[in-house]
Amino acid sequence: MFRKARESMIRRLVVPPLEALRPFLPQLDSADAATRETVARILQRVAADGDRAVRACTLELDGLDLPPATWEVPRTEWVAALDRLPAALRRALELAVQRVTAYHERQRDPGFSFTEADGTILGMKVTPLDRVGLYVPGGKASYPSSVIMNAVPAVVAGVRDIIAVTPPGGFLTDAVLAACQLAGVTRLFRIGGAQAVAALAYGTATVPRVDKIVGPGSRWVAEAKRQVVGQVGIDSIAGPTELLVLADESAGAARVAADLIAQAEHDEDASAWCVTTSTVLADALPAALQSALLEAPRAAIARASLERNGVVILVPTVDDAIAVANLRAPEHLEILMRDPVAVAAGIRHAGAIFLGRHTPEPVGDYIAGPSHVLPTSGTARYASPLGVYDFIKRTSVIQYSAGRLVADAPHVIALAEAEQLAGHAAAVRQAAGRDHD
C-alpha cells in the first residue's frame, strides 16, 4: 500500500510484498514514433549529404547558420579558457582528472597468452579503439564533469582520437573548454543534436567518422545513438538519473533529505528513493524535505521530481531493504546504515555503491575516481559503469603446433562434415597433410 499526504510531495510505501513496487519500477522505453521518424530522416540526410545536411539541420533546429569552417573550436580557445578559470575551479578540474585517471589505470587489461605442452599458443590481444566520439550535452546546463568522466577512460585505454561535439550556443563555457583540454579530448566541434551523432557515425568532409559514440544527451541524441548501433558502437541509452538511499535509524532525516534533493534537482524526471527500516525516519523525512527545499535554488525542479518519482519505502528488516535495492537496480545506491559494508555484501545490482555517512553521492559525480557514467533504468541488472573496457576490443590469437593440428584434425573434420561444410574439412586435411584420409 502507499499513501501521499496532502502536505507531502513524496509517496510512502510499506513493503513487503515486493510486488507493491512493480508500478514504480522504471521502464526502458523506446522513443515515441514522431521522435524515431524525425531522427531517422536526419540520419538519412547526413549520410547522403554530409556537411551540407548538418548545416541545414543546425539552421532548422538551432536557428544558427554555421558554415562547416566555423564548427571546430581551435585549441587556442581551450587553452585561453583554462587560463581564465578561477584558481579554485581549475584546481578542482585538475584534481578530478588526476583521480579519474588513477582509478581507471587499474582497469587496464594487458590480455594474455599461454603455451601448451605441445607448443600450441593461445591468447587474447587487447587493442584500443582508434577513434571515439564524445557527445557533450547542452540545454539546461553545462557539464565539464561529463567531459572528464567520458574522455579520461578513453585516454587511459589508449584511444588515439577523441572527437567531441556539443550544441552551438551558450553552454560551451570556459569550464567545458578547460575540461576538454585537461581530459585529453583531441578535437571539438560546435554541432549538436541527432545531426551531430550522424556526423560522428557516418563521417563528413569536416567531422571524422568514429568507431564508438559515448556521452549523454537529449531524447533526440539518445534515439540517434540507438539508430546508428551497428554502424558504430555506443555506450548506452541513458535514462533519467536515479538514487536509492538505504537508511536505518542511525541516519538523520536532514541528511537523507539533502541527498534525495541533490539527485532530484537534476531534472523533473530524476528518481530519488529512500528505503528504510526506521519508522521514525520515514515519518520525519517529508518535513525534512520541505525544510531543505526552502533553501534550494533549484527547488521547483527538485519538488517536481520528488512529486513524480520520489518514494519512501518502509521495510521491516535490512534483508528486505536489500531485496528492494536489488529489485530496483539503481544507478546510484547510498547506504546510510550502521554497517554499510555488510549491507553492501548483499547488493547484486547497482551502478555505483556509496558506503557510509562520509560518502554522499555527489563525490562520485565529480571527483572520487570512478566514472559517473552509470547504467540507468534498471539496466544495472546486466550493465556496468563506463570504463576502460568500453574503449578496447579483444582479438583471439591462435597458433597451432604441427602435433596439435594432426591430433585435432579428425575432430575438426568430423564436426565440419556433420555441418555439411566440406570445404572446412578439406582445408584441415590439406594443412594437416591428410589429403587422402
Stockholm file with secondary structure:
# STOCKHOLM 1.0

chainA/1-437         MFRKARESMIRRLVVPPLEALRPFLPQLDSADAATRETVARILQRVAADGDRAVRACTLELDGLDLPPATWEVPRTEWVAALDRLPAALRRALELAVQRVTAYHERQRDPGFSFTEADGTILGMKVTPLDRVGLYVPGGKASYPSSVIMNAVPAVVAGVRDIIAVTPPGGFLTDAVLAACQLAGVTRLFRIGGAQAVAALAYGTATVPRVDKIVGPGSRWVAEAKRQVVGQVGIDSIAGPTELLVLADESAGAARVAADLIAQAEHDEDASAWCVTTSTVLADALPAALQSALLEAPRAAIARASLERNGVVILVPTVDDAIAVANLRAPEHLEILMRDPVAVAAGIRHAGAIFLGRHTPEPVGDYIAGPSHVLPTSGTARYASPLGVYDFIKRTSVIQYSAGRLVADAPHVIALAEAEQLAGHAAAVRQAAGRDHD
#=GR chainA/1-437 SS CEECCTTCSSEEEECSSGGGGGGGSCCCCCCCHHHHHHHHHHHHHHHHHTHHHHHHHHHHHHSCCCCGGGTBCCHHHHHHHHHHSCHHHHHHHHHHHHHHHHHHHTTCCCCEEEECTTSCEEEEEEEECSEEEEECCCSSCCCHHHHHHHHHHHHHHTCSEEEEECCSSTTCCHHHHHHHHHHTCCEEESCCHHHHHHHHHHCCSSSCCCSEEECCCCHHHHHHHHHHBTTBEESCCCCCCEEEEEECTTSCHHHHHHHHHHHHTSCTTCEEEEEESCHHHHHHHHHHHHHHHTTCTTHHHHHHHHHHHCEEEECSSHHHHHHHHHHHCCSEEEEESSSHHHHHTTCCSCSEEEESTTCCTHHHHHTSSSCSCCCCTTGGGTCCCCCGGGGEEEEEEEECCHHHHHHHHHHHHHHHHHTTCHHHHHHHHHHHTCTTC
#=GC SS_cons         CEECCTTCSSEEEECSSGGGGGGGSCCCCCCCHHHHHHHHHHHHHHHHHTHHHHHHHHHHHHSCCCCGGGTBCCHHHHHHHHHHSCHHHHHHHHHHHHHHHHHHHTTCCCCEEEECTTSCEEEEEEEECSEEEEECCCSSCCCHHHHHHHHHHHHHHTCSEEEEECCSSTTCCHHHHHHHHHHTCCEEESCCHHHHHHHHHHCCSSSCCCSEEECCCCHHHHHHHHHHBTTBEESCCCCCCEEEEEECTTSCHHHHHHHHHHHHTSCTTCEEEEEESCHHHHHHHHHHHHHHHTTCTTHHHHHHHHHHHCEEEECSSHHHHHHHHHHHCCSEEEEESSSHHHHHTTCCSCSEEEESTTCCTHHHHHTSSSCSCCCCTTGGGTCCCCCGGGGEEEEEEEECCHHHHHHHHHHHHHHHHHTTCHHHHHHHHHHHTCTTC
//
